[in-house]
Amino acid sequence: MNAPTRLGLYGAGLGVAFVAAFGLSGALVPPSAVTAWAGRAHSQPHGGGDDMGMGATAHGGDELKGQSLSAHGYVLSPIAAPRTPGEQGRLSFRVETTAGAPVTTFATAHDKQLHLVVVRSDGTGYRHVHPTLDTATGTWSIPWAWSAAGTYRAYADFATTGSSAQSATLTRAVEVAGSYVPVASTPSRTDTVDGFDVAVAGDLVAGASSPLTVSVTRDGKPVTTLQPYLGAFGHLVALREGDLTYLHVHAEGTAPRAGDVAGPDIAFAAEAPTAGRYLLYLDFQVDGQVHTARFVLDATPGAHAGTPGSNSSTDTHSGH
């Protein structure tokens, strides 16, 4: 895979509000958490999906995800991790209340209690992993080593339980010492990973829900053995290049059951809040192995290109 394509990073800023239209599968979510999430249902126009806080629409004043180390009364602690490339160690952190108390109970969504996404500021080095929780201390940790120097963003995506249940995506920066040469992004609709050829069709339009279809082939033949992974046939993470805003989207359709397979196409609904470049990462599973494809797409100005936060000062809304 070429360097520019790898750059489709989730860290490059995902102010994009991709709307998840995929229902949670096997999520053990308490009623209180469902109630908390329901208040944000207006930001998900495609019925049947709840994103557990892994993204929300960013236009119309809705909250952008993954821009702060604190939200909804929770704070992401400083992150402990190796400080130089190649150094073996562990990455660890805690989710705490604003009073400093560790949070030790979490809701299960998309088959996990917490999703950790890490990516370098230029969009390279993307990883979506699931650390282990020490319930005695509230510490999440996972074996870790960095492949390259630079500034990385770590995103903790989770939901809490109880009467005050909330979902949140919190983020912190981690500095890895060494010489850093950023990789420039280049628009790319295709990627080859582990022998699979993956392509994305569809265009992003700022301020509008845009259908995207990802197709997976191998040796020129469609792959029809995509397996459920974290409750879906595909997981899409997108970042808006520049501000590292985070968005996590899921495939459209009904929740798959154990043993189900699909392919070669996976459909998503994506809503970019502004024109500009977006870095996309797709996780899919075949034969028990998870693969990650990377794309870079440019969103064009939409009907509300003149609204605050867009790249144009001219309102093209006339005629509606």
C-alpha positions in Angstrom: 0.0 0.0 0.0 1.4 3.4 -0.9 2.2 6.0 1.7 -0.5 8.5 0.6 -3.2 5.9 0.8 -2.2 4.9 4.3 -2.7 8.5 5.1 -6.4 8.2 5.0 -6.2 8.6 8.6 -8.7 8.8 11.2 -6.5 11.2 13.0 -6.4 13.7 10.3 -9.5 15.3 11.5 -12.8 13.9 11.2 -15.1 16.8 11.7 -17.2 14.9 9.3 -20.5 13.8 10.6 -21.0 10.4 9.0 -24.4 9.2 10.1 -24.4 5.7 11.4 -27.4 3.7 10.0 -26.4 0.4 11.4 -28.1 -1.0 14.5 -26.1 -2.3 17.4 -25.7 -6.0 17.4 -25.4 -7.9 20.6 -24.9 -4.6 22.5 -25.8 -5.1 26.2 -27.0 -1.5 26.8 -29.0 -0.7 29.9 -32.2 1.3 29.5 -30.7 4.3 31.1 -28.0 4.4 28.4 -30.6 4.0 25.7 -32.5 7.0 27.1 -29.3 9.1 27.1 -28.5 8.3 23.5 -32.1 8.8 22.3 -31.7 12.5 22.9 -29.3 12.5 20.0 -31.4 10.5 17.6 -32.3 13.6 15.6 -28.8 13.5 14.2 -29.2 10.1 12.7 -31.7 10.3 9.8 -31.3 6.7 8.7 -33.5 4.7 11.0 -32.2 1.6 12.8 -28.9 2.8 14.1 -27.3 4.0 17.3 -23.6 5.0 17.2 -22.9 4.7 20.9 -21.3 8.1 20.7 -19.0 7.1 17.8 -20.0 10.1 15.8 -22.8 12.6 15.4 -23.8 15.1 12.8 -21.8 18.3 12.9 -24.1 20.8 11.2 -26.9 22.7 12.7 -25.0 23.2 16.0 -24.7 19.5 16.8 -21.7 18.5 18.8 -18.6 17.3 17.0 -16.9 14.2 18.5 -13.4 13.6 19.5 -12.3 17.2 20.0 -11.8 17.4 23.8 -10.3 15.4 26.6 -13.5 16.0 28.6 -17.2 15.7 28.0 -20.5 14.9 29.8 -18.7 14.9 33.2 -15.9 12.6 32.1 -12.2 13.2 31.6 -9.6 11.2 29.8 -6.5 10.9 32.0 -2.9 11.5 30.7 -1.9 8.5 28.5 1.1 6.4 29.5 2.9 4.8 26.6 6.4 4.1 25.2 8.1 7.3 24.2 10.3 6.2 21.3 9.7 4.2 18.1 10.3 0.4 18.6 10.2 0.6 22.4 8.0 -2.3 23.7 5.7 -1.4 26.5 2.0 -0.7 27.4 -0.4 2.1 26.5 -2.6 2.9 29.5 -5.1 5.5 30.7 -8.2 5.9 32.8 -11.6 7.5 32.2 -12.4 9.6 35.3 -15.1 11.8 36.6 -14.4 15.5 36.8 -13.8 14.9 40.5 -11.0 12.6 39.7 -12.7 9.3 40.5 -12.0 6.4 38.1 -14.9 5.0 36.1 -14.9 1.2 36.5 -18.2 0.2 34.8 -19.0 0.6 31.1 -21.8 -0.4 28.8 -21.1 -2.9 26.1 -21.7 -1.7 22.6 -20.4 -3.1 19.3 -19.3 -6.1 21.3 -16.8 -4.0 23.4 -16.9 -1.8 26.4 -14.4 0.7 25.0 -13.0 1.3 21.5 -9.5 2.9 21.2 -8.5 4.6 18.0 -4.9 5.9 17.6 -3.5 7.7 14.6 -0.6 10.1 13.8 -1.4 13.7 13.1 -0.7 13.2 9.4 -3.2 10.3 9.2 -0.7 7.4 9.2 -0.2 4.7 11.8 -3.9 4.1 12.2 -5.0 1.5 14.8 -8.4 0.5 16.1 -8.0 -1.7 19.2 -9.7 -2.8 22.4 -7.7 -2.5 25.6 -8.4 -4.5 28.8 -10.0 -2.9 31.9 -8.6 -3.4 35.4 -11.8 -3.0 37.3 -9.9 -2.5 40.6 -8.2 0.7 39.4 -10.2 1.7 36.3 -7.1 1.5 34.2 -7.4 0.5 30.5 -4.2 -1.0 29.0 -2.8 -2.8 26.0 0.7 -3.9 24.9 2.1 -1.2 22.7 4.9 -0.1 20.4 5.2 2.8 18.0 6.4 2.3 14.5 7.4 5.9 13.9 8.0 9.2 15.7 5.4 12.1 15.7 2.4 13.4 17.4 -0.4 10.9 17.8 -4.1 11.3 18.8 -5.7 8.7 20.9 -9.5 8.5 21.0 -11.4 6.6 23.7 -15.0 5.8 22.6 -17.3 4.5 25.3 -20.6 4.6 27.1 -21.2 4.5 30.9 -24.0 2.8 32.8 -26.4 3.8 35.5 -28.9 6.6 35.9 -26.5 9.2 34.5 -25.3 7.1 31.6 -23.6 9.0 28.8 -21.7 8.2 25.7 -18.5 10.1 24.8 -15.5 10.2 22.6 -12.5 11.7 24.5 -9.1 12.4 23.0 -5.5 13.3 24.0 -2.3 13.8 22.2 0.8 11.5 22.7 4.3 12.6 21.7 6.7 10.0 20.3 10.3 11.2 20.2 12.4 11.1 17.1 12.7 12.6 13.6 9.3 13.2 12.0 8.6 13.7 8.4 4.8 14.1 7.7 3.2 12.3 4.8 1.0 14.4 2.5 -2.4 13.1 1.7 -3.5 12.3 -1.9 -7.1 11.6 -2.9 -7.5 7.8 -3.3 -10.6 5.6 -3.8 -8.8 2.3 -3.8 -6.5 0.3 -1.5 -4.8 -3.1 -1.6 -4.4 -4.7 1.8 -3.4 -8.3 2.5 -4.3 -9.5 -1.0 -7.7 -7.8 -1.0 -8.6 -5.0 -3.4 -10.9 -2.5 -1.8 -12.7 0.4 -3.6 -15.1 3.1 -2.4 -17.8 4.6 -4.7 -19.8 7.7 -4.0 -19.1 11.4 -3.4 -19.1 13.4 -0.2 -21.1 16.6 -0.3 -20.9 19.0 2.6 -24.0 19.3 4.7 -25.8 16.4 3.0 -26.1 12.7 3.6 -24.0 11.0 1.0 -24.2 7.2 0.2 -20.9 5.5 0.0 -20.4 1.9 -1.1 -17.2 -0.1 -0.4 -16.5 -3.2 -2.5 -14.1 -5.9 -1.6 -12.5 -8.2 -4.2 -9.6 -10.7 -4.3 -7.8 -11.9 -7.4 -10.4 -10.1 -9.5 -13.3 -11.9 -7.9 -16.0 -10.5 -5.5 -15.5 -11.4 -1.8 -18.8 -12.8 -0.5 -17.5 -14.1 2.8 -17.3 -10.9 4.8 -17.9 -11.8 8.5 -19.5 -9.8 11.2 -16.9 -7.8 13.2 -18.0 -5.9 16.3 -21.6 -6.4 15.3 -21.3 -5.2 11.7 -19.9 -6.3 8.3 -17.8 -3.2 8.2 -16.7 -0.3 10.4 -15.8 3.0 8.9 -13.9 5.7 10.8 -13.5 9.1 9.1 -11.4 12.2 10.0 -11.5 15.7 8.6 -8.0 16.6 7.6 -6.7 19.5 9.7 -8.6 19.4 13.0 -8.6 15.7 13.8 -12.3 15.6 14.6 -13.4 12.0 15.0 -16.3 10.1 13.5 -17.1 6.4 13.6 -19.7 5.0 11.2 -21.2 1.6 10.7 -22.7 -0.2 7.6 -26.3 0.1 6.7 -28.6 -2.8 7.1 -29.9 -5.1 9.8 -27.5 -6.5 12.5 -25.8 -9.7 11.3 -26.0 -12.9 13.3 -23.2 -15.3 14.2 -22.4 -17.3 11.1 -23.8 -14.7 8.6 -21.6 -13.6 5.7 -22.0 -10.8 3.2 -20.2 -9.0 0.4 -18.7 -7.8 -1.8 -20.5 -4.5 -1.0 -20.9 -2.6 2.2 -23.1 0.5 2.2 -22.6 3.5 4.5 -24.3 6.9 4.9 -21.8 9.7 5.4 -22.4 13.4 6.2 -19.5 15.8 5.9 -20.1 19.1 7.8 -17.9 21.1 5.6 -16.1 20.9 2.2 -12.5 19.7 2.4 -10.5 16.5 2.7 -11.5 13.5 4.7 -9.5 10.4 5.6 -11.4 7.2 5.9 -10.5 3.8 7.4 -12.5 0.7 6.8 -12.2 -2.4 9.1 -13.5 -5.7 7.6 -13.1 -9.3 8.5 -12.6 -12.4 6.4 -11.7 -15.9 7.8 -11.4 -14.5 11.3 -8.8 -11.9 10.3 -9.4 -8.2 10.4 -8.1 -6.0 7.6 -8.0 -2.2 7.3 -8.3 -0.3 4.1 -7.6 3.4 3.8 -9.1 6.0 1.5 -8.9 9.8 1.0 -11.9 11.7 -0.3 -12.6 15.3 -0.9 -16.0 16.7 0.0 -17.5 19.3 -2.3 -19.5 22.3 -1.1 -23.2 21.6 -0.6 -26.3 23.8 -0.8 -25.3 25.5 2.4 -21.7 26.3 1.5 -22.0 29.8 2.9 -22.9 28.7 6.4 -20.3 29.1 9.2 -17.6 26.5 9.1 -17.7 26.0 5.4 -15.0 26.8 2.9 -17.0 29.3 0.9 -18.3 32.7 1.7 -21.1 32.5 -0.9 -24.5 31.1 -0.1 -25.6 28.8 -2.9 -28.9 28.1 -1.1 -30.9 30.3 -3.5 -33.5 28.5 -5.6 -34.7 26.3 -2.8 
